[in-house]
């Protein structure tokens, strides 16, 4: 048999999905690699769209595949399953892609993946989907009192987990904590496209000047709604004009940008950024300090420290000292830092819109394991805060176990620290103050703010060490 020519974007998407399921790479890393291997921007965009879309809608796609194939995807070979999913996504969600091209490429891709005997099966399933997609029955959006009976709650979860494609355990948490309308909005938010957000490096330029420079390269942007130094790209891409190599900005979600506002860094301070890689928050802190003072920026792995160092170097900041240490062990510093930022490693469940693979990789049992590590890291970070200094704890998680429960456990064990009510914090940016909840925590929620779910708390050490 001759060489099978399959559209490069579909091959790249297939390889990305395979790598993610094998846990050999995160979706972001593998997509960056696959995009670098593709020659045309059109192929790069299509590969990204297919991979992201397939992971966003995976549960719904599996429902459709089960209907067409007569068997659930977990009884299908993994490579064939990936091909069916990415092809079903194109058939059900991408109007401008010809169905015949999708099916033909899927068959050829099956043969190329050395599953020639499954080629007829793939052809039949996808042609059935293409012809009869209108006959698929989906869990419908329920109405009335959703929690009145166990059966109505199950209907709500069927809709959220299958039709809106979220893990049932996670949908149940949001449903019980926030109600159905909020859970539905949250799931729809996660299934939407995440805009590209930039944080202006104010050591080198201003937001207006960067916006003008982007415009000159056919990249349209607008100021972020809340983050004071952010831009949201509405068309074009900075990478196409190599603007991402200038150090004028970092790529950073708006919610993430707001976390550094909790530090309220000022000129001349000594700060510790305890889990700093890739360095976006470090550069933001250096900018807020006007590059005057000291930032010790740390991470646990040498590879991550190298990435952090490269980000800092590109920014032009000179007040940063990158170091490598494990925050799960005692720190090699005395209690001398004015502020310590712990943006803790977490489940990432607040960033599912940007990283849809997270919702399938995480299990509910992960939360307790992560929280234990977070409590240990917070306790170690606390030891190097000076008397009267501040400890800022943040995550990109939506779940209480990693957020307020970690903070509350810490405060019970460390009576020398108290929680700062952010509503009363004098130096807090007004945009952040609007995102403080009734308990004095910083919290962004998709259904309320149209932002990824982030959490932050500011803790103050007593003037006298306890």
KELODREN-359914 format. One line per 2 residues: number of its first residue (from 1); their letters; for each residue x, y negated, z of C-alpha. Coordinates in nm, 3 decimals. Each point is the difference from the previous one (the first is absolute). Example, Ala and Ser with C-alpha at 12.3 -4.5 7.8 and 13.67 -1.06 7.14 Angstrom:
2
1 = as = 1.230,0.450,0.780  0.137,-0.344,-0.066;
//
This chain:
466
1 = xx = 0.000,0.000,0.000  0.131,-0.347,-0.092;
3 = xx = 0.059,-0.287,0.236  -0.325,-0.126,0.153;
5 = xx = -0.039,-0.376,-0.025  -0.199,-0.130,0.296;
7 = xx = -0.055,-0.371,0.068  0.294,-0.107,0.222;
9 = xx = -0.231,-0.176,0.247  -0.191,0.323,0.066;
11 = xx = 0.320,0.198,0.047  0.127,-0.263,0.246;
13 = xx = -0.329,0.002,0.194  0.006,0.381,0.016;
15 = xx = 0.357,0.004,0.133  -0.087,-0.269,0.256;
17 = xx = -0.301,0.194,0.131  0.204,0.319,0.018;
19 = xx = 0.280,-0.171,0.196  -0.243,-0.161,0.244;
21 = xx = -0.179,0.326,0.076  0.335,0.173,0.054;
23 = xx = 0.087,-0.274,0.255  0.325,-0.058,-0.189;
25 = xx = -0.069,-0.375,-0.026  -0.250,-0.268,0.086;
27 = xx = -0.230,-0.119,-0.276  0.173,-0.340,-0.011;
29 = xx = 0.347,0.151,-0.041  -0.098,0.255,-0.262;
31 = xx = -0.199,-0.255,-0.201  0.296,-0.238,0.003;
33 = xx = 0.218,0.279,-0.140  -0.254,0.112,-0.261;
35 = xx = -0.057,-0.360,-0.113  0.376,-0.048,-0.045;
37 = xx = 0.005,0.300,-0.235  -0.273,-0.140,-0.227;
39 = xx = 0.094,-0.237,-0.281  -0.319,-0.197,-0.057;
41 = xx = -0.184,-0.216,0.252  -0.327,0.147,-0.130;
43 = xx = 0.116,0.351,0.093  0.122,-0.119,0.340;
45 = xx = -0.336,-0.163,0.073  -0.199,0.306,-0.115;
47 = xx = 0.213,0.245,0.200  -0.048,-0.210,0.313;
49 = xx = -0.374,-0.034,-0.061  -0.047,0.376,-0.050;
51 = xx = 0.206,0.102,0.304  -0.156,-0.256,0.234;
53 = xx = -0.352,0.060,-0.129  0.030,0.376,0.027;
55 = xx = 0.107,-0.025,0.364  -0.263,-0.262,0.084;
57 = xx = -0.280,0.213,-0.141  0.144,0.346,0.072;
59 = xx = -0.293,0.134,0.205  -0.255,-0.121,-0.255;
61 = xx = 0.207,0.144,-0.285  0.019,0.333,0.182;
63 = xx = -0.381,-0.007,0.035  -0.033,-0.053,-0.376;
65 = xx = 0.259,0.268,-0.082  -0.178,0.250,0.227;
67 = xx = -0.325,-0.073,-0.185  0.160,0.048,-0.343;
69 = xx = 0.232,0.291,0.084  -0.229,0.197,0.228;
71 = xx = 0.274,0.024,0.262  0.162,-0.244,0.245;
73 = xx = 0.339,-0.150,-0.093  0.176,0.173,0.292;
75 = xx = -0.053,0.326,-0.193  0.179,-0.141,-0.306;
77 = xx = 0.378,0.001,-0.054  0.149,-0.327,0.139;
79 = xx = 0.146,-0.120,-0.332  -0.325,0.074,-0.184;
81 = xx = -0.191,-0.172,0.279  0.208,-0.318,-0.044;
83 = xx = -0.065,0.005,-0.375  -0.375,0.043,0.053;
85 = xx = -0.011,-0.279,0.256  0.193,-0.259,-0.201;
87 = xx = -0.200,0.089,-0.311  -0.333,-0.013,0.184;
89 = xx = 0.096,-0.343,0.134  0.056,-0.128,-0.355;
91 = xx = -0.325,0.149,-0.125  -0.211,-0.135,0.288;
93 = xx = 0.167,-0.337,0.067  0.195,-0.127,-0.304;
95 = xx = -0.239,-0.113,-0.273  0.264,-0.099,-0.257;
97 = xx = 0.179,0.337,-0.005  -0.138,0.235,-0.271;
99 = xx = -0.135,0.321,0.154  0.149,0.211,-0.280;
101 = xx = 0.350,-0.135,0.072  -0.043,0.074,0.373;
103 = xx = -0.111,0.360,-0.062  0.263,0.072,-0.269;
105 = xx = 0.281,-0.138,0.217  -0.126,0.199,0.300;
107 = xx = 0.014,0.323,-0.199  0.348,-0.078,-0.130;
109 = xx = 0.115,-0.105,0.347  -0.127,0.332,0.137;
111 = xx = 0.211,0.188,-0.255  0.297,-0.226,0.065;
113 = xx = -0.032,0.079,0.373  0.032,0.371,-0.095;
115 = xx = -0.360,0.089,0.065  -0.100,0.085,-0.358;
117 = xx = -0.252,0.259,0.117  -0.193,-0.277,0.179;
119 = xx = -0.019,-0.225,-0.310  -0.342,0.137,-0.106;
121 = xx = -0.137,-0.045,0.351  0.123,-0.362,0.016;
123 = xx = -0.150,-0.070,-0.343  -0.338,0.145,0.097;
125 = xx = -0.020,-0.179,0.338  0.091,-0.342,-0.142;
127 = xx = -0.224,0.028,-0.305  -0.285,0.098,0.233;
129 = xx = 0.072,-0.304,0.217  0.019,-0.230,-0.300;
131 = xx = -0.328,0.123,-0.148  -0.206,0.039,0.316;
133 = xx = 0.135,-0.243,0.259  -0.349,-0.150,0.039;
135 = xx = -0.126,0.334,0.135  0.235,0.006,0.300;
137 = xx = -0.189,-0.044,0.326  0.169,-0.218,0.260;
139 = xx = -0.073,-0.057,0.370  -0.219,-0.310,-0.005;
141 = xx = 0.029,-0.310,0.214  -0.231,0.066,0.296;
143 = xx = -0.250,-0.249,0.133  -0.181,-0.052,0.329;
145 = xx = 0.143,0.072,0.346  0.312,0.194,-0.092;
147 = xx = 0.083,0.115,0.349  -0.354,0.090,0.104;
149 = xx = 0.060,0.372,-0.055  0.305,0.219,-0.054;
151 = xx = -0.128,0.072,-0.352  -0.012,-0.369,-0.097;
153 = xx = 0.353,-0.048,0.133  0.117,0.292,-0.217;
155 = xx = -0.169,-0.162,-0.304  0.192,-0.319,0.069;
157 = xx = 0.327,0.193,0.029  -0.072,0.193,-0.322;
159 = xx = -0.037,-0.331,-0.182  0.311,-0.158,0.155;
161 = xx = 0.223,0.305,-0.035  -0.107,0.133,-0.342;
163 = xx = -0.159,-0.280,-0.203  0.237,-0.265,0.143;
165 = xx = 0.291,0.246,0.031  0.135,-0.025,0.355;
167 = xx = 0.104,0.269,0.247  -0.305,0.096,0.199;
169 = xx = 0.177,-0.035,0.336  0.105,-0.357,-0.080;
171 = xx = -0.341,-0.096,-0.136  -0.156,0.135,0.321;
173 = xx = 0.225,-0.220,0.213  -0.090,-0.315,-0.192;
175 = xx = -0.368,0.092,-0.004  -0.014,0.055,0.375;
177 = xx = 0.211,-0.306,0.085  -0.129,-0.258,-0.246;
179 = xx = -0.331,0.130,-0.141  -0.096,0.119,-0.347;
181 = xx = 0.000,-0.332,-0.188  0.352,-0.082,0.120;
183 = xx = 0.126,0.354,-0.074  -0.144,-0.021,-0.352;
185 = xx = 0.157,-0.341,-0.065  0.331,0.126,0.135;
187 = xx = -0.002,0.306,-0.227  -0.091,-0.210,-0.305;
189 = xx = 0.277,-0.247,0.091  0.253,0.285,0.013;
191 = xx = -0.111,0.125,-0.341  0.052,-0.341,-0.159;
193 = xx = 0.316,-0.138,-0.157  0.252,-0.152,0.240;
195 = xx = 0.123,-0.337,-0.130  0.373,-0.072,-0.010;
197 = xx = 0.084,-0.238,0.286  0.325,-0.193,0.034;
199 = xx = 0.148,-0.174,0.304  0.193,-0.313,-0.104;
201 = xx = 0.357,-0.020,0.128  -0.013,-0.352,0.139;
203 = xx = 0.377,-0.001,0.046  0.025,-0.033,-0.380;
205 = xx = -0.323,-0.147,-0.131  -0.356,-0.110,0.081;
207 = xx = -0.329,0.164,-0.078  -0.089,-0.265,-0.259;
209 = xx = 0.342,0.024,-0.168  -0.013,0.380,-0.017;
211 = xx = -0.352,-0.011,-0.138  0.119,-0.236,-0.276;
213 = xx = 0.299,0.221,-0.079  -0.220,0.307,-0.023;
215 = xx = -0.239,-0.189,-0.227  0.289,-0.086,-0.231;
217 = xx = 0.052,0.374,-0.047  -0.371,0.070,-0.064;
219 = xx = -0.063,0.127,0.353  -0.314,-0.157,0.147;
221 = xx = -0.039,-0.019,0.378  -0.199,-0.172,0.271;
223 = xx = 0.070,-0.072,0.367  -0.099,0.276,0.240;
225 = xx = -0.317,-0.078,0.193  0.157,0.024,0.346;
227 = xx = 0.376,0.060,-0.009  0.166,-0.346,-0.015;
229 = xx = 0.292,0.100,-0.226  -0.166,0.255,-0.227;
231 = xx = -0.104,0.024,-0.364  -0.234,0.253,-0.158;
233 = xx = 0.086,0.091,-0.360  -0.310,-0.005,-0.221;
235 = xx = 0.163,0.084,-0.337  0.343,0.091,-0.130;
237 = xx = 0.276,0.156,0.209  0.314,-0.167,0.145;
239 = xx = 0.208,0.306,-0.091  -0.062,-0.055,-0.371;
241 = xx = 0.201,-0.325,0.019  0.248,0.142,0.255;
243 = xx = -0.127,-0.255,0.252  -0.009,0.275,0.263;
245 = xx = 0.382,-0.006,-0.003  0.033,-0.370,0.090;
247 = xx = -0.049,0.019,0.377  -0.267,-0.271,-0.025;
249 = xx = -0.263,0.232,0.147  -0.067,0.342,0.146;
251 = xx = -0.290,0.226,-0.096  -0.214,0.021,0.312;
253 = xx = -0.369,0.052,0.076  -0.181,-0.298,0.144;
255 = xx = -0.083,0.183,0.326  0.366,0.092,0.040;
257 = xx = 0.102,-0.362,-0.056  -0.228,-0.106,0.284;
259 = xx = 0.176,0.234,0.246  0.314,-0.215,0.004;
261 = xx = -0.217,-0.301,0.085  -0.064,0.172,0.336;
263 = xx = 0.370,-0.047,0.082  -0.025,-0.379,-0.057;
265 = xx = 0.379,-0.004,-0.049  0.180,-0.332,0.045;
267 = xx = 0.347,-0.132,-0.078  0.281,0.124,0.224;
269 = xx = -0.173,0.305,0.147  0.144,0.348,0.047;
271 = xx = -0.235,0.260,-0.148  0.003,0.377,-0.041;
273 = xx = -0.188,0.149,-0.295  0.000,0.355,0.131;
275 = xx = -0.135,0.198,-0.301  0.099,-0.244,-0.271;
277 = xx = 0.041,0.183,-0.331  -0.068,-0.088,-0.281;
279 = xx = 0.067,-0.347,0.144  -0.300,-0.203,-0.112;
281 = xx = -0.092,-0.102,0.355  0.365,-0.067,0.083;
283 = xx = 0.025,-0.249,-0.287  -0.326,-0.161,0.110;
285 = xx = 0.136,-0.043,0.354  0.326,-0.146,-0.133;
287 = xx = -0.203,-0.244,-0.210  -0.210,-0.105,0.300;
289 = xx = 0.327,-0.059,0.193  0.145,-0.197,-0.294;
291 = xx = 0.289,0.249,0.010  0.122,-0.143,0.330;
293 = xx = 0.029,0.239,0.293  0.053,0.377,0.006;
295 = xx = -0.210,0.291,-0.124  0.118,0.352,0.074;
297 = xx = -0.184,0.214,-0.256  0.005,0.374,0.056;
299 = xx = -0.117,0.329,-0.141  0.066,0.364,0.076;
301 = xx = 0.126,0.136,-0.334  0.311,-0.114,-0.184;
303 = xx = -0.189,-0.006,-0.332  -0.263,-0.229,0.148;
305 = xx = 0.264,-0.230,0.152  0.159,-0.031,-0.346;
307 = xx = -0.337,-0.098,-0.147  -0.050,-0.250,0.282;
309 = xx = 0.346,-0.149,-0.058  -0.067,-0.035,-0.374;
311 = xx = -0.330,-0.184,0.064  0.166,-0.238,0.246;
313 = xx = 0.296,-0.064,-0.231  -0.229,-0.079,-0.294;
315 = xx = -0.191,-0.250,0.217  0.313,-0.201,0.084;
317 = xx = -0.066,0.022,0.376  0.323,-0.009,0.203;
319 = xx = -0.137,0.029,0.356  -0.083,0.372,-0.031;
321 = xx = 0.216,0.284,0.135  -0.118,0.340,-0.132;
323 = xx = 0.071,0.292,0.232  -0.089,0.368,0.022;
325 = xx = -0.150,0.151,0.313  -0.275,0.234,0.114;
327 = xx = -0.272,-0.183,0.192  -0.099,0.328,0.164;
329 = xx = 0.324,-0.026,0.200  0.118,-0.271,0.238;
331 = xx = 0.121,-0.312,-0.180  0.359,-0.131,0.003;
333 = xx = -0.104,-0.354,0.102  -0.069,-0.189,0.319;
335 = xx = -0.326,-0.185,0.069  0.097,-0.300,-0.211;
337 = xx = -0.251,-0.031,-0.283  -0.254,-0.281,-0.007;
339 = xx = -0.234,0.226,-0.197  0.000,0.361,-0.117;
341 = xx = -0.217,0.105,-0.293  -0.094,0.368,-0.010;
343 = xx = -0.188,0.065,-0.323  -0.036,0.363,0.097;
345 = xx = 0.011,0.304,-0.229  -0.363,0.111,-0.016;
347 = xx = -0.257,0.198,-0.196  -0.034,-0.278,-0.260;
349 = xx = -0.376,0.057,-0.007  -0.054,-0.375,-0.029;
351 = xx = 0.172,-0.009,-0.340  -0.197,0.269,-0.184;
353 = xx = -0.103,-0.243,-0.276  0.365,-0.045,-0.099;
355 = xx = 0.118,0.352,0.092  -0.294,0.237,-0.063;
357 = xx = 0.218,0.308,0.053  0.003,-0.086,0.372;
359 = xx = -0.362,0.097,0.053  0.068,0.353,-0.127;
361 = xx = 0.337,0.042,0.173  -0.118,-0.099,0.347;
363 = xx = -0.190,0.223,0.244  -0.189,-0.111,0.307;
365 = xx = 0.246,0.197,0.214  0.282,-0.230,-0.123;
367 = xx = -0.135,-0.290,0.206  0.093,0.138,0.343;
369 = xx = 0.350,0.094,-0.121  0.059,-0.344,-0.150;
371 = xx = -0.137,-0.177,0.308  0.243,0.187,0.226;
373 = xx = 0.294,-0.122,-0.209  -0.144,-0.353,-0.011;
375 = xx = -0.028,-0.016,0.379  0.363,0.110,0.035;
377 = xx = 0.123,-0.256,-0.255  -0.200,-0.279,0.164;
379 = xx = 0.145,0.086,0.341  0.355,-0.004,-0.138;
381 = xx = -0.056,-0.326,-0.188  -0.130,-0.160,0.320;
383 = xx = 0.335,0.049,0.178  0.176,-0.261,-0.216;
385 = xx = -0.257,-0.281,0.029  0.132,-0.284,0.215;
387 = xx = -0.202,-0.123,0.300  -0.275,-0.222,-0.141;
389 = xx = 0.053,0.147,-0.347  -0.254,0.172,-0.222;
391 = xx = -0.049,0.351,-0.133  -0.209,0.021,-0.319;
393 = xx = -0.152,0.338,-0.084  -0.158,0.055,-0.342;
395 = xx = -0.120,0.284,-0.223  -0.165,0.047,-0.337;
397 = xx = -0.239,0.251,0.155  -0.376,-0.022,0.034;
399 = xx = -0.019,0.237,0.296  -0.020,-0.090,0.373;
401 = xx = 0.238,0.280,0.110  0.286,-0.180,-0.175;
403 = xx = -0.113,-0.351,0.086  -0.170,-0.127,0.315;
405 = xx = 0.033,0.335,0.181  0.379,-0.012,-0.042;
407 = xx = 0.005,-0.358,0.133  -0.228,0.079,0.293;
409 = xx = 0.210,0.305,0.098  0.315,-0.214,-0.017;
411 = xx = -0.146,-0.273,0.220  -0.106,0.256,0.262;
413 = xx = 0.358,0.125,0.024  0.180,-0.338,-0.035;
415 = xx = -0.144,-0.245,0.249  0.265,-0.259,-0.090;
417 = xx = -0.180,-0.058,-0.330  -0.338,-0.158,-0.066;
419 = xx = -0.207,-0.028,-0.315  -0.019,-0.342,-0.163;
421 = xx = -0.354,-0.094,-0.098  0.070,-0.111,-0.356;
423 = xx = -0.305,-0.227,-0.002  0.181,-0.213,0.257;
425 = xx = 0.353,0.032,-0.143  0.121,-0.359,-0.064;
427 = xx = 0.234,0.055,-0.297  -0.211,0.244,-0.199;
429 = xx = -0.086,-0.092,-0.359  -0.369,-0.082,-0.040;
431 = xx = -0.043,0.266,-0.272  0.113,0.267,0.247;
433 = xx = -0.217,-0.136,0.282  -0.305,0.064,-0.219;
435 = xx = 0.093,0.371,-0.006  0.016,0.049,0.378;
437 = xx = -0.265,0.231,0.144  -0.190,-0.029,0.326;
439 = xx = 0.277,0.178,0.194  0.269,-0.243,-0.113;
441 = xx = 0.157,0.232,-0.259  0.087,-0.085,-0.360;
443 = xx = -0.206,0.230,-0.221  -0.080,-0.008,-0.371;
445 = xx = -0.285,0.215,-0.132  -0.093,0.064,-0.366;
447 = xx = -0.375,-0.034,0.052  0.034,-0.326,0.195;
449 = xx = 0.300,-0.175,-0.151  0.067,0.163,-0.338;
451 = xx = 0.349,0.093,0.122  0.185,0.323,0.077;
453 = xx = -0.048,0.120,0.359  0.288,-0.127,0.217;
455 = xx = 0.029,-0.039,0.376  0.218,-0.219,0.220;
457 = xx = 0.048,-0.078,0.368  0.230,-0.248,0.173;
459 = xx = 0.131,0.093,0.345  0.191,-0.239,0.226;
461 = xx = 0.266,0.097,0.249  -0.017,-0.163,0.341;
463 = xx = 0.254,-0.272,0.077  0.143,0.225,0.267;
465 = xx = 0.096,0.353,-0.098  -0.216,0.267,0.156;
//
